[in-house]
């Protein structure tokens, strides 16, 4: 009896092992590459992407925002970033197979709104986007560990992902690059966030805050002692070449042209967070869901463009100009004006 039970266990374990091998092989069929991490450069774009874009819409919906701009193909994307166009679940969210809608994770505020829309479209038990609980929006319990594993190694294999990029309706909302940085700093570093403190905040404090080695280990302890990263330290971190020698920018402050690849991915709709109410109406019409959906309203504590001068007042002028050069492709690609009020004071 014991030998028979052992054989059953061995058979089950062997079957599971074979399933894992098949899944890994399936992912490998789509292309498997190992890359050495390069020294990323940000400030060069080549003019290989000649299609015209508007900041409000692309091709299928009438534009109402600013004048067209010329898109460019980014040469500054590393091989790892290029691979992420097709494989990174955090870069390109898919929530509704029936509606065939895809959107990239570019900004925290807009991502939350779009996630609520996707939860409604996907048939989850909600009809009003505002009724979706916050914990499902930001860290959905519906996405179990095995589901994430299968989505990465199964349905999101590279060749299938490439097909989806052709067939799905793809949309993107953008934001003034400097305002986006202020928003990211406020959300991740102005209040205790253990993950971001451990990965980024403590690094900023040690590099640019003259903080000794006995720095608090947790964000709660640091904030209780009145120690937290400043916006100046955050900007210094972004401008420091050492930062991306260790790892590419986090998605919350990575340039949108590197994060969402608007030249490699042909978006059907590009809107602005600044004109969200109007743009969202066009988007819902494009998706043919305007008869039963409305876009969630903006956050009450949303970072505003008018705050730029106050936030950058303590940043040296040379650093402001370096930061503009770092994010210049986003300004130009999506038609945002040069922030002369910040760069000439």
N, C-alpha and C positions, 0 to 999 in steps of 0.2 A: 504493500500500500504506500509506504514511504517512497519507494522508487518511482511509482506511478505519479505521485504528487510532485516529485522533483522534476520528472519529465514534463509535466504540465507547466510548471513554473518556467522551466528552460524554454519551452515552446513559446510561451507568452512573451518572455523577455527577448527571445530571438526575433519574434514578429515585430515587437516595438522597435528593435534595433534596425530591422530592415526598412520599416516605415520611415524612420529618421533618415536613413541613407537615401531613400527615394526622394524625400523632400529636399535634402541638401543637394542631391544630384539635379533635381528639377530646377532649383535655383541656379545651379552651375551651368545648365544648358543655356540660360539666358545670357551668360557671359560672366566669367569669374576672373577678376584681376587683382593683383596685389600691387600697391603703389607705395613708393617712398614718399614721405610727406615733403612737399616742396616749400621753398621760401616764397610765401604768397605776396604778390605785389597788387596794389589796388587801383592805381591811378591811370591805367591805360585801357582804352577801349579801341577796338578796330572797327572799321566801317563795313563789316561784312553782312550786317543785317540791315537791309535796305527798305523793308516794309514800313509803311507809315502807321503811327499809332496816335490816338488821341487820349488825353488823360481821363476821359469820361467813358468812352466806349470803343470797341474794336469791331469794325466791319458790319455787324448785323443790326446794331442799334444806332439810331441817329445821335450824333454827338451834340452836347450842349455846353461843354465846359470851355477849355482853352483851345488855342490853335494847335494843329498837328505838329508833332515833333518826330525827328528821325531816330529810330532805334538803332542800337549798335550791338554787335556780338562781343561779349566780354572775354578778353583774353586772360584776365586776371583770375578766372576760376581755376582752382586746382583740379587735378584728375579726380580727387575725392569728391569735390563739389560737383563736377560734371557727372559722376556716377550717381550722385544723389538726385539728379533731375528725374531719374526713373525709379529709384529704389527707396529713398528716404521717406518713411511714413510721416515724419514730422514736417517735412517740406511740403508735401502734397496730401491733403486730407481727402478721404473718400468716405462719405457717410450715407449715400443713397444710391443703391444699385438701380432701383426703379427709375429714378429721375435722371440718372447719369450726370451727376453734377460733381465738379471737382474744384477745389480752391486751395491755395497755398496758405501756410501760416505765416503771415507777414507782420501782424501787429496784434497785441494782446486784446485790445478793446474790440477791434473789428472781428477777430477770430471768435470771441465769445458770442457775438451777435450771429455770425454765420453758423456757428455750431448749433445755436438754438434753431435756426432755420432748417438745418440738416436733420436735427432730431425730429422735427415735425414731418419733414418730407419722407423720412425713412420709415414712417409708420409706427413710431414709438407712441405710447399712450398719451400724447399731448397734441392739442390742436392750436394752442396759443404759444408762440415762442417765449413770451415772458413768463409762462407757467413752468418752463423747464427748470428744475432745481439747479442751483449753482454747482453742486458737487458733480452733477452729470455733465455740465458744460465744461468744467475745467479738468476733471479727472474721472471720467465716466466709468462707473462700475460695470457698465454693459460690455466694456472692452476687457475681457478676461485675459489672463496671461497666455493661455493656449491660443485664444483668438488672435492676439497680437502676433504670436509665433507663426501661426498659419498664414496670416495676412502677409507677413514679410516673406516667408519661404514658399508660399503657395501662390495665392491669387495675385500677389504683387511681384511675381517674377518679372524680370526685365522685359521680356518680349511681350508678356501680357500687359504690362504697364504701358509699353509703347503703343499698343493697340488702343488702350483706354484713352491715352492722350489725344488720339486722333478722333475718337468717337464721342467723347464726353464733352459737355458744355463746361468750359473752364473760365473762371472769373477771378479777378484780383482787385482788392482795394488797397490803395497806396495812401501815404501820408507825408506831409512835409518832413524831410529827413531829420532836421534839427529838433522839431517837436516830438518826433518819434523817439529820439534819444532821451529827451527830457522825461517823456512818459515812461520809458523803460527804467530809467534811474529811479523815478518816484515809486514805481511799482515794486522794484526788486531790492532797492537799497535804503529807502527812507523808512521802512518798517522792517521788523525782524523777519528774515527769510533764511532759514538754516541752510538750505541747499546753495543758494546764491552767495551767502556769506562765506561758506566753507570753500566754494570753488572760485569765487571772484572777489568778494568783499575783503576777506583777510589778505588776499594777494595785494590789493590796492593799498591797504593800510600799511603793509610791510614795505612795499616799494616806494610809496610816495607820501606816507604819513608819518615817517620817522617813528614808527611804533616798534618797541622792543620785541624780542623773541617770545616774551611771556604774554603775548596777545591772547585775549579770551578765546576759548575754543568754540563757543557757541554764539550765535547772534543774540540770543536773549541776554547772555552775560555781558556782551560788548555794549549793547544798547542800554542796559541797566547802568553801566559805568560811564555812559555818555560818549562812547566811542563808536563811530560809524563812518563809512566812506563818505567823502564829500563829492559834489558834482565835479569839482576841479580834478580830484583824484581819478574819477571815472573817465574824464576826457583824456587825462594823461595815460591811463591804461589803454585806451583805444589808439592813441597815437604812438605808443611804444612799440617798436618793431619786434621786441622780445615777445610780445603777447601772442602774435600769430606764428611765431616759430615753435611755440609749444602746442597750440591748438587753434583751429579756425575760430572766428568770432562766433559767439553764441547767437542763436537765431533771433533773439530780441534786439540785437544791435548790429547784426550783419547787414551789409548793404542789400537792398531789395533785388538789385540786378544779379547778385550772387546767390540770393536766397530763393528767389522765385523764377529766375531765368526767363525773363519775358521775351528774349529773342529766340531762344531754343524752343520754348513752349508757346504756341500760337493761342493766346487767350481770346476768348469770344467777347469778353467784357472786362474793361478796366475802369474802376471808379475811384473816387477820392473820399477819404474820411471827412474832409472839410465840407463836402457837398453830399453827405450820406443820404439825407432824406430824399433828395431829388434822384440821385443815382440809383438808390435802392429800388425806387419805383420802376425805373427802366430795367433793372436787373430782374425783378420779379415778373415783369411782362415777358422778358426774354425766356425765362424759365417756365412760363405759362402757369404760374402759381399765384398770380396777383389777385385772382378771384377769391382765394381763401387764406392768403398769407399777407402779413405786413412785416416789415423789417423792425426789429426791436429798436426802441429809442436809444439815443446816445447816453453815455454815462454822465451822471450829474457832476462828477468831479473830474471831468475830462481835461487833459492838458490842452491849453489853447495856444495858438500861434503868437498871440500878443504877449505871451510870457517870455519869449525868446530873449529880449534885451535884458530883463531882470536876471534870468538864469545865467546868461553868458557875461554879465557885468564883471564878475570876479575872475573870468578866464582871460589870460593874456592875449593880446591881439594876434600875436604870431601863432598861438595855438588854435585860435578860432579859424584862422586862414588855413592852417594845416588840416583842421577837421573838415573844412569845406572841400578841400582838395580830395580828402578821403571819401567823401560822400557826394562829390560833384556828379558822378554818373547818374545817381538817383535824381538829383535836382534836374539835370538836363533831360534824362530819358522820360520822365513823367511830367515835364513842363512846369516845375516849380521855379519861381523866380529866385535869382541870386539874393541871399539875405544881406543886402548892403548895409542895413542898419546895424547888423551884428559885426560885419567885417570891416567897417570903417570908423569904429569908435574905440 
